[in-house]
Amino acid sequence: MSDQRTDISTKVAGGIAAFAAAYVARKIVAFVWTRTTGKEPPVHPEDPQVGMKEALGWAIVTGVVLESARLLATRAATKQLHAYQSGQPED
């Protein structure tokens, strides 16, 4: 039973960490995009009014950065939770 509780708590903690990391990463990417290009990021990259290079650039940058942030946050949260549950200090 405790393994099931650990699994659920790991998923919940990882999900919360991933959500928070993606939110912060998206804000940072939008800020950097605006500073770099001088334009606001495309709200709807699939809109034909948005240039192909801009749409692909936004999709690639946000995809890589957001998924990387989610992965790192989930791993960190899982590591912290396991260290807390085992009573051992983290590295």
Phi and psi in radians as a Rosetta constraint file:
Dihedral C 1 N 2 CA 2 C 2 CIRCULARHARMONIC -1.190 0.35
Dihedral N 2 CA 2 C 2 N 3 CIRCULARHARMONIC -0.520 0.35
Dihedral C 2 N 3 CA 3 C 3 CIRCULARHARMONIC -1.128 0.35
Dihedral N 3 CA 3 C 3 N 4 CIRCULARHARMONIC -0.672 0.35
Dihedral C 3 N 4 CA 4 C 4 CIRCULARHARMONIC -1.173 0.35
Dihedral N 4 CA 4 C 4 N 5 CIRCULARHARMONIC -0.713 0.35
Dihedral C 4 N 5 CA 5 C 5 CIRCULARHARMONIC -1.126 0.35
Dihedral N 5 CA 5 C 5 N 6 CIRCULARHARMONIC -0.720 0.35
Dihedral C 5 N 6 CA 6 C 6 CIRCULARHARMONIC -1.094 0.35
Dihedral N 6 CA 6 C 6 N 7 CIRCULARHARMONIC -0.744 0.35
Dihedral C 6 N 7 CA 7 C 7 CIRCULARHARMONIC -1.097 0.35
Dihedral N 7 CA 7 C 7 N 8 CIRCULARHARMONIC -0.762 0.35
Dihedral C 7 N 8 CA 8 C 8 CIRCULARHARMONIC -1.165 0.35
Dihedral N 8 CA 8 C 8 N 9 CIRCULARHARMONIC -0.776 0.35
Dihedral C 8 N 9 CA 9 C 9 CIRCULARHARMONIC -1.138 0.35
Dihedral N 9 CA 9 C 9 N 10 CIRCULARHARMONIC -0.618 0.35
Dihedral C 9 N 10 CA 10 C 10 CIRCULARHARMONIC -1.118 0.35
Dihedral N 10 CA 10 C 10 N 11 CIRCULARHARMONIC -0.764 0.35
Dihedral C 10 N 11 CA 11 C 11 CIRCULARHARMONIC -1.136 0.35
Dihedral N 11 CA 11 C 11 N 12 CIRCULARHARMONIC -0.731 0.35
Dihedral C 11 N 12 CA 12 C 12 CIRCULARHARMONIC -1.143 0.35
Dihedral N 12 CA 12 C 12 N 13 CIRCULARHARMONIC -0.845 0.35
Dihedral C 12 N 13 CA 13 C 13 CIRCULARHARMONIC -1.084 0.35
Dihedral N 13 CA 13 C 13 N 14 CIRCULARHARMONIC -0.740 0.35
Dihedral C 13 N 14 CA 14 C 14 CIRCULARHARMONIC -1.131 0.35
Dihedral N 14 CA 14 C 14 N 15 CIRCULARHARMONIC -0.678 0.35
Dihedral C 14 N 15 CA 15 C 15 CIRCULARHARMONIC -1.155 0.35
Dihedral N 15 CA 15 C 15 N 16 CIRCULARHARMONIC -0.740 0.35
Dihedral C 15 N 16 CA 16 C 16 CIRCULARHARMONIC -1.140 0.35
Dihedral N 16 CA 16 C 16 N 17 CIRCULARHARMONIC -0.774 0.35
Dihedral C 16 N 17 CA 17 C 17 CIRCULARHARMONIC -1.104 0.35
Dihedral N 17 CA 17 C 17 N 18 CIRCULARHARMONIC -0.719 0.35
Dihedral C 17 N 18 CA 18 C 18 CIRCULARHARMONIC -1.131 0.35
Dihedral N 18 CA 18 C 18 N 19 CIRCULARHARMONIC -0.733 0.35
Dihedral C 18 N 19 CA 19 C 19 CIRCULARHARMONIC -1.087 0.35
Dihedral N 19 CA 19 C 19 N 20 CIRCULARHARMONIC -0.834 0.35
Dihedral C 19 N 20 CA 20 C 20 CIRCULARHARMONIC -1.111 0.35
Dihedral N 20 CA 20 C 20 N 21 CIRCULARHARMONIC -0.746 0.35
Dihedral C 20 N 21 CA 21 C 21 CIRCULARHARMONIC -1.131 0.35
Dihedral N 21 CA 21 C 21 N 22 CIRCULARHARMONIC -0.729 0.35
Dihedral C 21 N 22 CA 22 C 22 CIRCULARHARMONIC -1.130 0.35
Dihedral N 22 CA 22 C 22 N 23 CIRCULARHARMONIC -0.685 0.35
Dihedral C 22 N 23 CA 23 C 23 CIRCULARHARMONIC -1.097 0.35
Dihedral N 23 CA 23 C 23 N 24 CIRCULARHARMONIC -0.866 0.35
Dihedral C 23 N 24 CA 24 C 24 CIRCULARHARMONIC -1.138 0.35
Dihedral N 24 CA 24 C 24 N 25 CIRCULARHARMONIC -0.758 0.35
Dihedral C 24 N 25 CA 25 C 25 CIRCULARHARMONIC -1.084 0.35
Dihedral N 25 CA 25 C 25 N 26 CIRCULARHARMONIC -0.699 0.35
Dihedral C 25 N 26 CA 26 C 26 CIRCULARHARMONIC -1.129 0.35
Dihedral N 26 CA 26 C 26 N 27 CIRCULARHARMONIC -0.700 0.35
Dihedral C 26 N 27 CA 27 C 27 CIRCULARHARMONIC -1.095 0.35
Dihedral N 27 CA 27 C 27 N 28 CIRCULARHARMONIC -0.751 0.35
Dihedral C 27 N 28 CA 28 C 28 CIRCULARHARMONIC -1.150 0.35
Dihedral N 28 CA 28 C 28 N 29 CIRCULARHARMONIC -0.772 0.35
Dihedral C 28 N 29 CA 29 C 29 CIRCULARHARMONIC -1.095 0.35
Dihedral N 29 CA 29 C 29 N 30 CIRCULARHARMONIC -0.735 0.35
Dihedral C 29 N 30 CA 30 C 30 CIRCULARHARMONIC -1.097 0.35
Dihedral N 30 CA 30 C 30 N 31 CIRCULARHARMONIC -0.721 0.35
Dihedral C 30 N 31 CA 31 C 31 CIRCULARHARMONIC -1.107 0.35
Dihedral N 31 CA 31 C 31 N 32 CIRCULARHARMONIC -0.840 0.35
Dihedral C 31 N 32 CA 32 C 32 CIRCULARHARMONIC -1.124 0.35
Dihedral N 32 CA 32 C 32 N 33 CIRCULARHARMONIC -0.689 0.35
Dihedral C 32 N 33 CA 33 C 33 CIRCULARHARMONIC -1.045 0.35
Dihedral N 33 CA 33 C 33 N 34 CIRCULARHARMONIC -0.810 0.35
Dihedral C 33 N 34 CA 34 C 34 CIRCULARHARMONIC -1.123 0.35
Dihedral N 34 CA 34 C 34 N 35 CIRCULARHARMONIC -0.737 0.35
Dihedral C 34 N 35 CA 35 C 35 CIRCULARHARMONIC -1.179 0.35
Dihedral N 35 CA 35 C 35 N 36 CIRCULARHARMONIC -0.628 0.35
Dihedral C 35 N 36 CA 36 C 36 CIRCULARHARMONIC -1.359 0.35
Dihedral N 36 CA 36 C 36 N 37 CIRCULARHARMONIC -0.819 0.35
Dihedral C 36 N 37 CA 37 C 37 CIRCULARHARMONIC -1.612 0.35
Dihedral N 37 CA 37 C 37 N 38 CIRCULARHARMONIC -0.359 0.35
Dihedral C 37 N 38 CA 38 C 38 CIRCULARHARMONIC 1.416 0.35
Dihedral N 38 CA 38 C 38 N 39 CIRCULARHARMONIC 0.075 0.35
Dihedral C 38 N 39 CA 39 C 39 CIRCULARHARMONIC -2.231 0.35
Dihedral N 39 CA 39 C 39 N 40 CIRCULARHARMONIC 2.698 0.35
Dihedral C 39 N 40 CA 40 C 40 CIRCULARHARMONIC -1.172 0.35
Dihedral N 40 CA 40 C 40 N 41 CIRCULARHARMONIC 2.608 0.35
Dihedral C 40 N 41 CA 41 C 41 CIRCULARHARMONIC -1.138 0.35
Dihedral N 41 CA 41 C 41 N 42 CIRCULARHARMONIC 2.639 0.35
Dihedral C 41 N 42 CA 42 C 42 CIRCULARHARMONIC -1.147 0.35
Dihedral N 42 CA 42 C 42 N 43 CIRCULARHARMONIC 2.283 0.35
Dihedral C 42 N 43 CA 43 C 43 CIRCULARHARMONIC -1.287 0.35
Dihedral N 43 CA 43 C 43 N 44 CIRCULARHARMONIC -0.720 0.35
Dihedral C 43 N 44 CA 44 C 44 CIRCULARHARMONIC -2.212 0.35
Dihedral N 44 CA 44 C 44 N 45 CIRCULARHARMONIC 1.529 0.35
Dihedral C 44 N 45 CA 45 C 45 CIRCULARHARMONIC -1.052 0.35
Dihedral N 45 CA 45 C 45 N 46 CIRCULARHARMONIC -0.387 0.35
Dihedral C 45 N 46 CA 46 C 46 CIRCULARHARMONIC -1.363 0.35
Dihedral N 46 CA 46 C 46 N 47 CIRCULARHARMONIC -0.159 0.35
Dihedral C 46 N 47 CA 47 C 47 CIRCULARHARMONIC -1.137 0.35
Dihedral N 47 CA 47 C 47 N 48 CIRCULARHARMONIC 2.280 0.35
Dihedral C 47 N 48 CA 48 C 48 CIRCULARHARMONIC -1.058 0.35
Dihedral N 48 CA 48 C 48 N 49 CIRCULARHARMONIC -0.340 0.35
Dihedral C 48 N 49 CA 49 C 49 CIRCULARHARMONIC -1.275 0.35
Dihedral N 49 CA 49 C 49 N 50 CIRCULARHARMONIC -0.328 0.35
Dihedral C 49 N 50 CA 50 C 50 CIRCULARHARMONIC -1.516 0.35
Dihedral N 50 CA 50 C 50 N 51 CIRCULARHARMONIC 2.286 0.35
Dihedral C 50 N 51 CA 51 C 51 CIRCULARHARMONIC -1.095 0.35
Dihedral N 51 CA 51 C 51 N 52 CIRCULARHARMONIC 2.631 0.35
Dihedral C 51 N 52 CA 52 C 52 CIRCULARHARMONIC -1.074 0.35
Dihedral N 52 CA 52 C 52 N 53 CIRCULARHARMONIC -0.771 0.35
Dihedral C 52 N 53 CA 53 C 53 CIRCULARHARMONIC -1.094 0.35
Dihedral N 53 CA 53 C 53 N 54 CIRCULARHARMONIC -0.720 0.35
Dihedral C 53 N 54 CA 54 C 54 CIRCULARHARMONIC -1.156 0.35
Dihedral N 54 CA 54 C 54 N 55 CIRCULARHARMONIC -0.762 0.35
Dihedral C 54 N 55 CA 55 C 55 CIRCULARHARMONIC -1.118 0.35
Dihedral N 55 CA 55 C 55 N 56 CIRCULARHARMONIC -0.804 0.35
Dihedral C 55 N 56 CA 56 C 56 CIRCULARHARMONIC -1.166 0.35
Dihedral N 56 CA 56 C 56 N 57 CIRCULARHARMONIC -0.716 0.35
Dihedral C 56 N 57 CA 57 C 57 CIRCULARHARMONIC -1.057 0.35
Dihedral N 57 CA 57 C 57 N 58 CIRCULARHARMONIC -0.800 0.35
Dihedral C 57 N 58 CA 58 C 58 CIRCULARHARMONIC -1.110 0.35
Dihedral N 58 CA 58 C 58 N 59 CIRCULARHARMONIC -0.755 0.35
Dihedral C 58 N 59 CA 59 C 59 CIRCULARHARMONIC -1.108 0.35
Dihedral N 59 CA 59 C 59 N 60 CIRCULARHARMONIC -0.752 0.35
Dihedral C 59 N 60 CA 60 C 60 CIRCULARHARMONIC -1.185 0.35
Dihedral N 60 CA 60 C 60 N 61 CIRCULARHARMONIC -0.847 0.35
Dihedral C 60 N 61 CA 61 C 61 CIRCULARHARMONIC -1.090 0.35
Dihedral N 61 CA 61 C 61 N 62 CIRCULARHARMONIC -0.866 0.35
Dihedral C 61 N 62 CA 62 C 62 CIRCULARHARMONIC -1.162 0.35
Dihedral N 62 CA 62 C 62 N 63 CIRCULARHARMONIC -0.673 0.35
Dihedral C 62 N 63 CA 63 C 63 CIRCULARHARMONIC -1.071 0.35
Dihedral N 63 CA 63 C 63 N 64 CIRCULARHARMONIC -0.864 0.35
Dihedral C 63 N 64 CA 64 C 64 CIRCULARHARMONIC -1.167 0.35
Dihedral N 64 CA 64 C 64 N 65 CIRCULARHARMONIC -0.841 0.35
Dihedral C 64 N 65 CA 65 C 65 CIRCULARHARMONIC -1.175 0.35
Dihedral N 65 CA 65 C 65 N 66 CIRCULARHARMONIC -0.812 0.35
Dihedral C 65 N 66 CA 66 C 66 CIRCULARHARMONIC -1.145 0.35
Dihedral N 66 CA 66 C 66 N 67 CIRCULARHARMONIC -0.766 0.35
Dihedral C 66 N 67 CA 67 C 67 CIRCULARHARMONIC -1.171 0.35
Dihedral N 67 CA 67 C 67 N 68 CIRCULARHARMONIC -0.647 0.35
Dihedral C 67 N 68 CA 68 C 68 CIRCULARHARMONIC -1.124 0.35
Dihedral N 68 CA 68 C 68 N 69 CIRCULARHARMONIC -0.771 0.35
Dihedral C 68 N 69 CA 69 C 69 CIRCULARHARMONIC -1.098 0.35
Dihedral N 69 CA 69 C 69 N 70 CIRCULARHARMONIC -0.749 0.35
Dihedral C 69 N 70 CA 70 C 70 CIRCULARHARMONIC -1.095 0.35
Dihedral N 70 CA 70 C 70 N 71 CIRCULARHARMONIC -0.772 0.35
Dihedral C 70 N 71 CA 71 C 71 CIRCULARHARMONIC -1.077 0.35
Dihedral N 71 CA 71 C 71 N 72 CIRCULARHARMONIC -0.856 0.35
Dihedral C 71 N 72 CA 72 C 72 CIRCULARHARMONIC -1.115 0.35
Dihedral N 72 CA 72 C 72 N 73 CIRCULARHARMONIC -0.716 0.35
Dihedral C 72 N 73 CA 73 C 73 CIRCULARHARMONIC -1.176 0.35
Dihedral N 73 CA 73 C 73 N 74 CIRCULARHARMONIC -0.713 0.35
Dihedral C 73 N 74 CA 74 C 74 CIRCULARHARMONIC -1.122 0.35
Dihedral N 74 CA 74 C 74 N 75 CIRCULARHARMONIC -0.761 0.35
Dihedral C 74 N 75 CA 75 C 75 CIRCULARHARMONIC -1.128 0.35
Dihedral N 75 CA 75 C 75 N 76 CIRCULARHARMONIC -0.732 0.35
Dihedral C 75 N 76 CA 76 C 76 CIRCULARHARMONIC -1.132 0.35
Dihedral N 76 CA 76 C 76 N 77 CIRCULARHARMONIC -0.749 0.35
Dihedral C 76 N 77 CA 77 C 77 CIRCULARHARMONIC -1.133 0.35
Dihedral N 77 CA 77 C 77 N 78 CIRCULARHARMONIC -0.728 0.35
Dihedral C 77 N 78 CA 78 C 78 CIRCULARHARMONIC -1.114 0.35
Dihedral N 78 CA 78 C 78 N 79 CIRCULARHARMONIC -0.755 0.35
Dihedral C 78 N 79 CA 79 C 79 CIRCULARHARMONIC -1.084 0.35
Dihedral N 79 CA 79 C 79 N 80 CIRCULARHARMONIC -0.789 0.35
Dihedral C 79 N 80 CA 80 C 80 CIRCULARHARMONIC -1.105 0.35
Dihedral N 80 CA 80 C 80 N 81 CIRCULARHARMONIC -0.744 0.35
Dihedral C 80 N 81 CA 81 C 81 CIRCULARHARMONIC -1.138 0.35
Dihedral N 81 CA 81 C 81 N 82 CIRCULARHARMONIC -0.758 0.35
Dihedral C 81 N 82 CA 82 C 82 CIRCULARHARMONIC -1.135 0.35
Dihedral N 82 CA 82 C 82 N 83 CIRCULARHARMONIC -0.692 0.35
Dihedral C 82 N 83 CA 83 C 83 CIRCULARHARMONIC -1.131 0.35
Dihedral N 83 CA 83 C 83 N 84 CIRCULARHARMONIC -0.691 0.35
Dihedral C 83 N 84 CA 84 C 84 CIRCULARHARMONIC -1.153 0.35
Dihedral N 84 CA 84 C 84 N 85 CIRCULARHARMONIC -0.775 0.35
Dihedral C 84 N 85 CA 85 C 85 CIRCULARHARMONIC -1.212 0.35
Dihedral N 85 CA 85 C 85 N 86 CIRCULARHARMONIC -0.535 0.35
Dihedral C 85 N 86 CA 86 C 86 CIRCULARHARMONIC -1.539 0.35
Dihedral N 86 CA 86 C 86 N 87 CIRCULARHARMONIC -0.168 0.35
Dihedral C 86 N 87 CA 87 C 87 CIRCULARHARMONIC 1.359 0.35
Dihedral N 87 CA 87 C 87 N 88 CIRCULARHARMONIC 0.222 0.35
Dihedral C 87 N 88 CA 88 C 88 CIRCULARHARMONIC -1.812 0.35
Dihedral N 88 CA 88 C 88 N 89 CIRCULARHARMONIC 2.507 0.35
Dihedral C 88 N 89 CA 89 C 89 CIRCULARHARMONIC -1.186 0.35
Dihedral N 89 CA 89 C 89 N 90 CIRCULARHARMONIC 2.632 0.35
Dihedral C 89 N 90 CA 90 C 90 CIRCULARHARMONIC -1.327 0.35
Dihedral N 90 CA 90 C 90 N 91 CIRCULARHARMONIC 2.926 0.35
